[in-house]
Amino acid sequence: MYLPKHFAEPRLEVLQELIQCQPLATIITLNQNGINANHIPLYLDPQAGEFGTLYGHVARANSIWQEHTSQHEILAIFHGSDSYITPSWYASKAQTGRVVPTWNYAVAHAYGQLQVIDDPQWLRQQLEHLTNHNEASFEHQWQVGDAPHEYTEALLKAIVGIAIPITRLLGKWKVSQNQPHANQQSVIAGLEASNEPTAAAMIELIKQRQSS
């Protein structure tokens, strides 16, 4: 990933928070036919290893767990908030006109070796962890045990567990920090006045970077 120094986010706790808040990963693997991409929700255990370990499951019919070449590491990409930034928001537009459109975003790239775990007991525990994490914000939280036992047992046979101990973790926060403070403030004002569904989250990212 192209990563200018001023866009780098090195803080482990910040990267782990993004992963936990946005757990749907784009997993990039390499097999004998070339590059493969899958979109899989993952559960992060931040205490397992130096950078944490990602856990999840895939359909048994998904070839990722059989075809991935173990000699190569895999990449799991987690996307945070993103917003289009129109140059008309910049305070400096009226002064110089030297402004262009851009896109603000936050991403975390997690690298590691893909491990396959084909064990029903482990899978059930992993499903409970993933479900409990994703249900935490609901008033009435669904649990794996709410479904009929024979139903979940049948589904468990159709999936395979995966684990990715993270060996490298990179973060890129492109949130207007390369702009003068006046432009950052005018971007915040523009986002506040917009109808973008991601505006509030992007405003928070800009303000967090301003105060860091």
N, C-alpha and C positions, 0 to 999 in steps of 0.2 A: 504494500500500500504506500502510495506517495504520502509522505508525512512531514510537512514543514514543521520546524521546531515550535513555532508560535501556535500551531494547531494541536500539538501533542498533549495528551492527557495521561500522565504517568501514574496518577494516584490509584492504587489497587482498589481501595474501597469504593471509589467513584465508578470504576469499570465494573466491579462486581455488582454494584447497585443497578447499573443499566441492564446487565444480564438478568438479574432477578426481576426487574420491572418489565422487561421486554424479552421473555424467554423463548420466543419463536426464532430459531436459528436457521440460517441458510448454511447448510453443511456442504463444503466443497471437498470432493474426494477424487482420487485418480485410480482408474482401472485400466485394463489392457486396451480398452476402446477409446480412452481419453479421459477428459474431465467429466465428472458427474456432480449434479447439484440436487440436494433434497432439502425440504423445509420441514423441520422437526422441532417441537417444543422440548426444551431441555431443563432439567432441574440442576441448579448449582449448589454444591456443598462447598462453601468458601473456606472451610477449615481442612479440607482433604487435599493436602499437597501445598506447594509454595504459592500457587495462584488459584487453587481450588480445583474441583473435578466436576465435570458435567455428566449428568446421567439422563438417559431417555430410553425410548424403545422405537422400533420400526416394525412395519409389517413383515412377516416372514417371507412374503412374496417379493419384498423389496430387495434387490440384489446388492445393496450397499454393504451388507454385513458379510457377504461371501466374496464379492469381487474386489473390494478395496485392497490395494497393494500395501502390505504391512511395512515395506521399506520406506514408504512416504508418509509424512505427517498429514493430518487433515486440518482444514480450516473451518471454524464455525464463526459466522458473522452475525452480530446482533445489532439491530438498528434501533436507535433512539428517535427522538423527535426530529423532524425536518420541516423546513419552510422555504418557499421561494421568496427572495428578497428583491423587490423592485427598486431600481436606482432612483425612482421618484421620491422615495422616502428619505434619502440621504440629505442631511442639512447642507453639505458641501455642494450639492447639485447647483443651487442658485449662485454660488460663488465662483465655481470653476467649470462646471459642466463635465468634469472628468470623472464620470461614474458609469458603471455598467451593472447589468443584472448579475445575481449570483444565487447560490443555494446554500442555506445553512443546514447543518446536520451534525449528529453525534453517532458514532459507531464504535463498537468494540470487536476486535479480531482475536479469537482464541485459537491457538495452535496446540496440537497434541497427537498422540497415537490413538487410533480407534480400537477399543477393546470390545469383544463380543461376549455377552453373558447370557447363555441359554439355560436359565434356571428358573422354574416357575415360582419358587419361594422368593427369590431375589426380585423377580419381575413384579410380583404382587406388592412387595415393600416399596419398590420404586414408583409404582403407580399411586400408592398411597401418599408418598412424599410429594409427587408432582401435583396430584389432585388437591391435597391440603394446601399447598402453596397457592395454586390458582383460584381456589375457592375462598381464600382468607378474607376477601373484601365483601363477600355476600352475606346477607343477613341470615339466610337459610342455606347452610353449607351442605353440599352433597358429599357423601363419602362413598368410597368403593364398596364398603359393606352394605350400602343401601340397595344395591342390585342383587338379584338372586345369585346364590353361590354357584349354581351350575352354569348360569349365564356367563359370569366372569371367568370361570374355569375354562369354558370353551373359547372365550376370547383370548385368554392367556396363551393358549396353544397356537394362536395365529400371529403372535408377535415374538420378537427377539430383543433382548436388552442390549444397550450399548453404554459404554463409559469412555470418557475422554479426559484423562488427567492433563490439565493445562500445563504446557511447558513454556509457552510464550503468550503474553497478553498485551496487545497494543490498542490504544485508544486515540481517536481523532475527534476533537470537538471544534468544528468550524462554525463559530457562533459570533461572527463580526468582531472578534478581538483584534483583527488586523486593521480595523477602522478607527479613526479618531473618536474620542469620547462623544463628541456632538453627534456624529453619525450613528453611534451605538444607541444613543438616546432617541434619535429620530426613528431608528428601526423599531425600537420598543414601542414608540408611539404609533407607528404605522401598523404594527402587528395588533396592538390593542384596538385599533379602529377597524381592523379587517374582520371578515367573517370566517377566517380559516379555523378549522377545528383543532389544528395543532398549535395555534398562536400562543395560547397560555403556557404550554410546555416549553416552547422556544424562548419566550420572554424569560421564563425562570432560568433556563440555561444561560442566556446572555447575562442576566443579573448575577448568577452564581460565579461566572468567570470574571465579571467586573470586580467582585469582592474577594476573589482568591489571590 
